[in-house]
Amino acid sequence: MVVKRGLSDELTQLLRQLVQQKQIRTAGTVLFIYLRRNWQFEEEDAAFYMIRYFKKYFPSQLERHHKKV
């Protein structure tokens, strides 16, 4: 049986709050570190899933962030 691991509700809420406050870079760092420490992802994998997460759940905010940078 495969058990799906998801992000905790507290982390999801924190990421949502940071994105609403236009702190998407900080939210990305938090998610990246969470993936590295709690799920023991390699750097490349953590970066891939971090970007994928923001593309899925916060596409317009990510687009705005890319335009600004």
Secondary structure, 3 states (H helix, E strand, C coil): CCCCCCCCHHHHHHHHHHHHCCCHHHHHHHHHHHHHHHCCCCHHHHHHHHHHHHHHHCHHHHHHHHHHC
